[in-house]
Every structure is written in C-alpha cells, then in structure tokens.
Amino acid sequence: MTIDDQIQLALQHFRAEQYQEAKRLFHDVYEQAPEYIIPQIYLAQLAVLEGTGSTWIERLEALLLEKPYIHEAYHILGHCYQQNRLLPQASQAFHQALGTFYLQPSAFTAVSPQPRKTPSGFDRTTAESLLWSTLFALKQQNIYAFATAGTLLGLERSGQLLENDKDIDIGIDWQQMPDTIKALTALGWQEASRSYDLINPRCFKHQASGIIMDVCGYGTEVHSGETISGLWMDQVPFDWNRITYFPPLQLNAKMSPAGEVWHLTAPDAFLAALYGEHWRIPDPYFDTIVSAANLRHFSWLALCYGYSHLYGEWTKGNKQKALNILSTLRRHQADDPLLAAIEKHLTQPIPKSQPRRVLALGYFDLFHQGHLNYLNYAKQQGDILVVGVAPDDFGKQSKGYAPVMPEQDRMAILSALSVVSEVHLVGAPMSQTEAAARWIASLNINKVICGEEWQGSERWNALSQRLSQDHIHVVYAPRTANVSTTDLKNHILKTLNETHAK
C-alpha cells in the first residue's frame, strides 16, 4: 500500500469516528514520511480529542514557522492552546487561521453548504422519555434539576425536542453539581468527552441508549447577585470564561410522563434572555455558544469559540451561519480589520462573467461511482467541465505500473459523459509545480477541483500558491467513502485467487 493509499484509508477511518485505527495509520505515515502535512494535522486533532493536545503544541508551532500558509494547522494549534488553558494564545491562533484562510483563493469560491445532521444514536422519542425519567429521579433526591437551553426551547416552542437536536440539556443549582454527578452515575450516566475540558457544563452519555446530556450549572455572581451560567474552565481567571446572565430563576413542580419534576416558573423570560425576544421564531443559523443574547462581554474563551466557529462554518461553506457568527463578532470586535474584510467578501455579490472553466484531474482507471461523484461535484463549481487524464507514463513513473485501462480508453469513457465538455491528457505531473501551472493556465481554467485527500499536501500547497498568481482557484472535493480504484483492483485479485484456489 502506497503512502497516499494509507492516508486515504486513515481519512476514511477518521470520518467514521474509528479514531484508534485512524491514529495508527496516520502515525505509520508520519514515521515513514514526516514531511507529509496531512498526518500531522490529523494526529494533532486526535490528540486534542484524547485530551493530550499539549504534546503537539511545539510541533505545530515549528510547522507553522516553516509553512505559515496552512490555516488548518493554526486552527488545530488553537484547540491545543485552549485545551491547555492558554486562552489568549488560543484566540490568536484561531484568528490567524481565519486570516490565513482569507488569503487562500479557495476562500471565495463557491462551496456546497454542509447540511446539519442529527447524530446517529439520537432518537427524539427516546431522548424525551429519558429526560423526564432523569428529572423525576433527580427531584426524588432533592436535586433542583430542570429542562434548559435547546431542550427547553423545543418544549416551549413546539411541545417536543428540537428537530435535528444532538443532545438534551438540563440545568441545576451549581452548588449541587457534585451530588448531581453522583446521582447520574447511579442512574446509568457516565461523564463523556471529558466534558469538553470544562467544569460547566458537564457532558454525560447514557450507557444504555447512547443519548448525550449536558448538565448546566446556574449560580449567583458574588459582586452583582445576578444569576449566571455559561462555559467555564478551571485554572483560569473566572472573567476569562464565557459567562451568561439570566433573570432570577424560580422553579415549580409540574407533572411529566415520568412523574413530578422541576420546571422553570417563567420559561419565557429565560428563553428571551438567552435567545432574544424572537425566540419563538426558528432560526437555523443561530449559534447559541457565540451569539447568546445574554453574553455581555467577549472574554478570552468567548473569542476562542467565536473565531473557531466562524472558521468552521466558513470553511464548510455554511455562508449564512458564518455571517451570523461574524455579525456577533463585529459587534464585540468592531475595530478588527480582518473581520471587516471577511464580512465584505462574504456579503459582496459574485459578478457575472464569462463561462467558468473548471478542471478535474485523475487517472479515472476502472471508472466507478466515486469518479462520477467527483465529476458531478466539479461540474457544479463552474459552467464548462474540462477533464485532465493522467497518461499511462505517469503511473509507471510514480507508482511503478501503468493503469489497467490504456489512456485512450479512459479518455473515451470520459468524453461520452454528458457533464464533461473537454478531455485532455495531462501535460505535466502536479508535483512539477511550474510546468503543471503553465499547462493548466494554457487551458484557460478558472478553478481546479482536487480530491480532499490532497488538501494540505506539499505538492498541492505549492501548486495552489503558484496557480493563485494566475487567478486560478483550487477547490477540494469531498471523497466518496468505501470506493476506490485500488479497492476494485484488490477485489478483482481476491476473486481471481479464490477462483484459482477452487
């Protein structure tokens, strides 16, 4: 298996949340070829998931000194800093991720928005039943627990949990947090995800159903006497935390399907404080963590979440949600020239121009569904789809063997597709930056569509930088899982071997 094949397989495991196998494969590549960037980015991200992001801080800092254009590395470095309570450094790294992405040509090309999906394992009926039974059990143990945040919003707005929700939210008296953790453990809940490296809220997973629940503590601010909650870390000055303010909370007992539970006496006032006076109107672009109406100041932790969420939505192509987050950041950071520049570019209309010529590249050997998905994605990025087919000789030089199908056969198949307007043999390997850029420019190309498995690689970082000089943008297409030419070849060989064995 080549290094590129290992990287692609590791990416498949990562997307399937098979993190240990992904880590093993990425580590193998890192040991063989430490100059490859993708394994470093993902190994650092896996370290953050494991709570060991500190082990990657120095390596990411060194990588960015050498290659300061890798916006993904700044973003992961921000998470490493944040996990280690270095919040000023974290917010700066997230800000640099935004600035570096802003300088990439792909930052202003059309990207298909990523739909929000309900996480697997979250069933609204099961979750609601579990909510009531848990609140009932906690009330029986004299714990003041009640529905809060998104869970309360759904119940008050429509009488059920929000569509596409990912967890349930309950609130408690902050002083009862230790007793609550003990009680929940006895009820079959187990603390999960290290509670996002926070002391408030705390994250729990129900062992029987897999449902996730956030437990938010509410307390009283000493100097003002106001009710507060939010996202809090230990070992940092308290005013570094993301603090939200609420009207005084009063509870009354009400009947639920599971029995008597605590409920907010004035849920409308609570929801108006958190979501604004128009909380009854659904807003699919609202980001509660960044844009909560009762977030009075943008602390270091609030900045971390604001910058990182903006980066995440922008890079995924979720323009409207990015703009909503950006409007909040602009209110709190009005003098930030980068935020002003991003807002200008995200809001300006795309001028009409000549037909946009898009280039898709590949061997396209043993044509399969993954190839078709890639070409359809590429066609959506422009008006005229040009396909560059790698010659047989390229395979012999880079892999040591030629494709199964000769180049003329591969070109004939592609020429027959309705989405394809032109087919050409690739004039130079992409690793030969200058020659490849000149060949691409000779075709009057506006965008080059590359598979996302190459994003962050040495050759494509270099080629993207060179193509930007000719105003040619690079866009990375999503990979189709569980299908590849290598898999097909291996399946054919396996079938042949089994046939001969008989």
C-alpha positions in Angstrom: 0.0 0.0 0.0 1.4 3.4 -1.0 1.6 6.3 1.4 -1.3 8.0 -0.4 -3.4 4.9 -0.1 -2.6 4.8 3.7 -3.6 8.5 4.1 -6.9 7.9 2.2 -7.7 4.8 4.4 -6.8 6.8 7.5 -9.2 9.6 6.5 -12.0 7.1 6.0 -11.5 5.7 9.5 -11.4 9.2 10.9 -14.6 10.2 9.3 -16.2 7.0 10.6 -15.0 8.0 14.1 -12.8 4.9 14.2 -10.1 7.0 15.8 -7.7 4.4 17.0 -7.3 2.8 13.6 -7.0 6.3 12.0 -4.3 7.2 14.6 -2.4 4.0 13.8 -2.4 4.6 10.1 -1.5 8.3 10.4 1.3 7.5 12.8 2.7 4.9 10.4 2.8 7.5 7.6 4.3 10.1 9.9 7.1 7.7 10.8 7.7 6.9 7.2 7.4 10.4 5.7 7.5 13.1 8.4 7.4 15.8 5.7 3.7 15.0 4.9 1.4 17.6 6.4 -2.0 15.8 6.4 -0.9 13.1 9.0 0.5 15.8 11.3 -2.8 17.8 11.2 -4.9 14.8 12.0 -2.6 13.4 14.6 -2.8 16.7 16.4 -6.6 16.7 16.1 -6.7 13.2 17.5 -4.5 14.3 20.4 -7.0 17.1 21.2 -9.8 14.5 21.2 -7.8 12.4 23.6 -7.0 15.4 25.9 -3.3 15.4 25.0 -3.2 18.4 22.7 -0.2 19.9 24.7 2.0 17.2 23.1 1.6 18.8 19.7 2.0 22.5 20.5 5.7 22.7 19.8 5.5 20.6 16.6 2.6 22.7 15.2 4.5 25.9 16.1 7.6 24.6 14.3 5.5 23.5 11.3 3.9 27.0 11.0 7.3 28.8 11.3 8.3 26.8 8.2 4.9 26.8 6.4 2.9 29.8 7.7 0.2 29.3 5.0 -1.5 26.2 6.5 -4.7 27.5 8.0 -5.8 24.1 9.3 -2.6 23.9 11.4 -3.4 27.3 13.1 -6.9 26.0 13.8 -5.7 22.8 15.5 -3.0 24.7 17.3 -5.8 27.0 18.7 -7.5 23.9 20.1 -4.3 22.7 21.6 -3.7 26.0 23.4 -7.4 26.2 24.5 -7.2 22.7 26.0 -4.2 23.8 28.0 -5.9 27.0 29.3 -3.7 29.2 27.2 -6.7 31.2 26.1 -5.0 34.4 24.8 -2.7 32.3 22.6 -5.6 30.1 21.5 -7.7 33.1 20.4 -4.7 34.5 18.5 -4.2 31.1 16.7 -7.9 30.9 15.8 -7.7 34.5 14.5 -4.6 33.5 12.4 -6.5 30.5 11.0 -9.1 33.0 9.7 -6.5 35.4 8.3 -4.6 32.6 6.6 -7.8 31.1 5.1 -8.8 34.6 4.0 -5.6 34.7 1.9 -6.4 31.4 0.1 -8.0 31.7 -3.3 -10.4 28.9 -2.3 -11.9 31.1 0.5 -14.0 33.0 -2.0 -15.1 30.1 -4.3 -18.5 28.5 -4.1 -18.6 25.7 -1.6 -21.6 23.4 -1.2 -23.1 24.0 2.3 -22.9 21.1 4.7 -26.4 20.1 5.9 -26.8 19.7 9.7 -27.5 16.1 10.5 -29.0 14.5 13.6 -26.2 12.5 15.2 -26.6 8.7 14.9 -28.0 7.3 18.1 -30.1 10.3 19.0 -33.8 9.4 18.8 -36.1 12.3 19.9 -38.7 10.0 21.4 -36.1 8.0 23.4 -34.4 11.2 24.5 -37.5 12.9 25.7 -38.5 9.9 27.7 -35.1 9.8 29.2 -35.2 13.5 30.0 -38.4 13.1 32.1 -37.3 10.0 33.9 -33.9 11.6 34.8 -35.5 14.8 36.0 -38.0 12.8 38.1 -35.2 10.7 39.7 -33.2 13.8 40.5 -36.2 15.5 42.1 -36.6 12.5 44.3 -33.1 13.0 45.6 -33.8 16.7 46.3 -31.8 18.0 43.4 -33.2 21.1 41.6 -32.9 19.9 38.0 -34.9 21.3 35.1 -35.0 21.5 31.3 -32.9 24.3 29.9 -31.3 25.7 26.8 -32.2 24.0 23.5 -34.3 21.3 25.3 -36.4 24.0 27.0 -36.6 25.9 23.7 -38.1 22.9 21.9 -40.5 22.1 24.6 -41.8 25.6 24.9 -41.8 26.3 21.2 -43.5 23.1 19.9 -44.0 20.8 22.8 -41.2 18.5 21.8 -37.4 18.4 21.4 -36.0 20.4 18.5 -35.7 18.7 15.2 -32.0 17.8 14.4 -31.1 18.3 18.1 -28.0 16.4 19.2 -28.4 16.1 23.0 -30.6 17.0 25.9 -29.9 19.9 28.3 -30.8 20.2 31.9 -30.0 22.9 34.4 -29.1 22.5 38.1 -28.1 24.6 41.1 -24.3 25.0 40.6 -23.7 24.0 44.3 -25.4 20.7 43.7 -23.1 19.7 40.8 -21.1 17.0 42.9 -24.4 15.5 44.2 -25.8 15.5 40.6 -22.8 13.7 39.2 -23.1 11.1 41.8 -26.8 10.6 41.2 -26.5 10.5 37.4 -23.7 7.9 37.7 -26.1 5.7 39.7 -28.8 6.2 37.1 -26.6 4.8 34.3 -25.0 8.0 33.0 -21.2 8.3 32.6 -19.2 11.5 32.1 -18.2 11.8 28.4 -15.8 13.7 26.1 -14.0 15.0 29.3 -16.9 17.4 29.5 -15.3 19.5 26.7 -12.4 20.3 29.1 -14.9 22.4 31.1 -16.2 22.4 34.6 -19.5 23.8 33.4 -21.5 22.3 31.7 -20.7 18.7 32.3 -21.3 16.2 29.5 -22.8 12.7 30.2 -23.6 9.8 28.0 -26.4 7.3 28.9 -24.8 3.9 28.8 -28.0 2.0 27.6 -29.2 4.4 24.9 -26.1 6.4 23.9 -28.0 9.7 24.4 -25.8 12.7 25.3 -26.9 15.1 28.0 -25.3 18.4 29.1 -25.7 19.4 32.7 -25.5 23.2 33.1 -24.9 24.7 36.5 -26.5 28.0 37.5 -25.1 30.1 40.3 -25.1 33.6 41.7 -22.4 36.1 40.8 -20.9 37.4 44.1 -20.5 41.1 43.3 -23.7 41.6 41.4 -26.1 39.0 42.9 -27.2 38.1 39.3 -27.9 34.5 38.1 -25.1 33.3 35.9 -24.2 30.2 33.9 -22.1 29.6 30.8 -19.0 27.8 29.7 -16.4 27.7 32.5 -12.9 26.3 32.7 -10.9 25.7 35.9 -7.4 27.1 36.5 -8.1 30.4 34.6 -9.3 33.7 36.0 -13.0 33.5 36.2 -13.6 36.5 33.9 -11.7 34.7 31.1 -14.7 32.3 30.9 -17.8 32.7 28.7 -20.4 34.0 31.2 -24.1 34.3 30.5 -26.6 36.3 32.7 -30.2 35.4 33.5 -33.1 36.8 35.4 -33.7 35.2 38.9 -34.6 31.5 38.4 -37.6 30.2 40.2 -38.9 26.6 39.9 -42.2 25.0 40.4 -43.3 21.3 40.4 -45.2 20.0 37.4 -46.3 16.6 36.2 -44.4 14.9 33.4 -44.9 11.5 31.8 -42.4 10.1 34.3 -43.8 11.8 37.4 -43.3 15.1 39.2 -40.3 17.2 38.0 -39.0 20.7 38.5 -39.8 23.3 35.8 -38.9 27.0 35.4 -41.7 29.2 36.6 -41.0 31.8 33.9 -39.6 29.9 30.9 -40.4 32.7 28.5 -38.2 35.2 30.3 -35.4 32.7 30.5 -35.6 31.9 26.8 -35.8 35.6 25.8 -32.6 36.3 27.9 -30.7 33.5 26.1 -32.1 33.6 22.5 -33.6 37.1 22.3 -37.1 38.3 22.2 -37.9 36.5 19.0 -37.0 33.1 20.4 -40.3 31.6 19.2 -39.2 32.0 15.5 -36.9 29.2 14.4 -33.5 30.4 13.2 -31.4 27.6 11.7 -28.4 29.8 11.6 -28.3 30.9 15.2 -25.1 29.8 17.1 -26.0 29.7 20.8 -22.4 29.5 22.1 -21.3 32.5 20.1 -24.4 34.7 19.7 -26.3 34.2 23.0 -28.2 37.4 23.7 -27.1 37.4 27.4 -23.4 37.3 26.7 -22.3 40.7 28.0 -18.7 40.7 27.1 -16.4 38.8 24.8 -13.9 37.2 27.1 -10.9 35.2 26.0 -12.9 31.9 26.0 -15.8 33.6 24.1 -13.3 34.8 21.5 -11.9 31.3 21.1 -15.4 29.9 20.4 -16.3 32.9 18.2 -13.2 32.7 15.9 -13.1 28.8 15.8 -16.9 28.6 15.0 -16.6 31.2 12.3 -13.7 29.3 10.8 -15.6 26.0 10.9 -18.7 27.3 9.2 -16.8 29.3 6.6 -14.5 26.5 5.6 -17.5 24.1 5.3 -19.4 26.6 3.0 -22.1 27.4 5.5 -22.1 31.1 4.5 -25.3 32.3 6.2 -24.3 30.8 9.6 -20.8 32.2 9.2 -22.3 35.6 8.6 -24.5 35.3 11.7 -21.4 34.5 13.8 -19.5 37.3 12.1 -22.1 39.9 12.9 -21.8 39.0 16.6 -18.0 39.2 16.4 -18.2 42.5 14.7 -20.3 44.0 17.5 -17.7 43.0 20.0 -14.6 43.5 17.8 -15.7 46.5 15.8 -12.1 47.6 15.1 -10.8 44.3 13.8 -9.8 44.9 10.1 -9.7 41.2 9.3 -13.3 40.7 10.4 -14.4 43.7 8.3 -12.6 42.3 5.3 -14.2 38.9 5.7 -17.6 40.4 6.0 -17.1 42.5 2.9 -16.1 39.5 0.8 -18.9 37.2 2.2 -21.6 39.8 1.5 -20.5 41.2 -1.9 -22.4 39.7 -4.9 -20.5 37.5 -7.2 -20.2 39.4 -10.5 -21.4 37.8 -13.7 -18.6 36.9 -16.0 -17.6 34.7 -18.9 -18.4 30.9 -18.5 -16.2 29.5 -15.7 -13.9 26.7 -16.9 -13.3 24.0 -14.3 -10.6 21.4 -14.4 -10.9 17.9 -12.8 -7.8 15.7 -12.7 -7.2 12.0 -12.3 -6.4 8.6 -13.8 -10.1 7.5 -13.8 -9.0 3.9 -14.1 -11.8 1.3 -13.8 -14.3 4.1 -13.8 -16.6 3.9 -10.7 -19.2 5.8 -8.6 -16.5 7.8 -6.8 -15.2 9.2 -10.1 -18.8 10.1 -11.2 -19.5 11.9 -7.8 -16.2 13.8 -8.2 -17.0 14.9 -11.7 -20.6 15.9 -10.8 -19.2 17.9 -7.9 -16.6 19.6 -10.2 -19.3 20.5 -12.8 -21.3 22.2 -10.0 -18.3 24.5 -9.4 -18.5 26.1 -12.9 -20.0 26.1 -16.3 -17.6 24.1 -18.5 -16.0 20.9 -17.1 -12.6 20.1 -18.5 -11.1 16.8 -17.5 -7.3 16.1 -17.4 -6.5 12.4 -17.7 -3.1 11.3 -16.4 -1.1 9.5 -19.1 -0.1 5.9 -18.7 3.6 7.0 -18.3 2.7 9.0 -15.2 1.6 5.8 -13.5 4.7 4.0 -14.5 6.9 6.8 -13.1 5.0 7.5 -9.8 3.6 4.0 -9.0 5.8 1.7 -10.9 2.9 0.3 -13.0 0.5 1.6 -15.7 -3.3 1.9 -15.2 -5.3 -1.2 -16.1 -7.1 0.7 -18.8 -5.0 2.5 -21.5 -5.2 6.3 -21.6 -7.2 6.3 -24.9 -9.9 4.1 -23.4 -10.1 6.2 -20.2 -10.4 9.4 -22.3 -13.1 7.8 -24.5 -15.3 6.9 -21.5 -15.0 10.4 -20.0 -15.7 12.0 -23.4 -19.0 10.1 -23.5 -20.3 11.7 -20.2 -22.8 14.5 -20.6 -21.2 16.6 -17.8 -17.8 16.6 -19.5 -17.1 19.2 -22.2 -13.5 18.6 -22.9 -10.9 15.8 -22.2 -7.1 16.3 -22.4 -4.1 14.4 -21.5 -2.3 16.0 -18.5 0.7 17.9 -19.7 2.9 17.6 -16.6 2.7 15.9 -13.2 1.3 18.1 -10.4 4.5 17.6 -8.4 6.3 19.7 -11.1 4.7 22.9 -9.9 5.8 25.4 -12.6 5.2 23.0 -15.6 1.8 21.9 -14.2 0.7 25.5 -13.6 1.6 26.6 -17.1 -0.3 23.6 -18.6 -3.4 24.4 -16.5 -3.2 28.1 -17.5 -3.0 27.1 -21.1 -6.5 25.6 -20.9 -8.0 29.0 -19.7 -9.0 27.3 -16.4 -10.7 29.3 -13.6 -10.8 26.6 -11.0 -9.1 23.3 -10.4 -11.0 20.7 -8.4 -8.8 18.4 -6.3 -9.8 15.5 -4.1 -9.8 16.5 -0.4 -7.3 13.8 0.4 -4.7 16.0 -1.1 -5.6 19.1 0.9 -2.6 20.3 2.9 -0.1 18.1 0.9 3.2 19.5 -0.2 2.5 19.4 -3.9 -0.9 21.0 -3.7 0.1 23.7 -1.3 2.8 24.7 -3.7 0.7 24.4 -6.8 -2.2 26.3 -5.2 0.1 29.1 -4.3 1.5 29.2 -7.8 -1.9 29.0 -9.5 -3.1 31.9 -7.4 -0.7 34.1 -9.3 -2.8 33.3 -12.5 -6.0 33.9 -10.5 -6.8 30.2 -10.7 -8.5 28.8 -7.6 -8.2 25.3 -6.1 -11.3 23.7 -4.6 -11.2 20.4 -2.7 -13.9 18.0 -3.4 -15.4 15.5 -0.8 -14.3 11.9 -1.2 -16.8 9.1 -1.7 -16.4 6.7 1.1 -15.8 3.0 0.6 -15.0 3.1 -3.1 -11.7 3.4 -4.9 -9.8 2.0 -7.9 -7.4 0.3 -5.5 -10.3 -1.4 -3.7 -11.6 -2.6 -7.0 -8.3 -4.0 -8.1 -7.8 -5.7 -4.8 -11.4 -7.2 -5.1 -10.6 -8.5 -8.6 -7.3 -10.0 -7.5 -9.1 -11.7 -4.5 -11.8 -13.1 -6.7 -9.3 -14.4 -9.2 -7.2 -16.0 -6.4 -10.3 -17.6 -4.9 -11.3 -18.9 -8.3 -7.9 -20.4 -8.9 -7.9 -21.9 -5.4 -11.0 -23.9 -6.3 
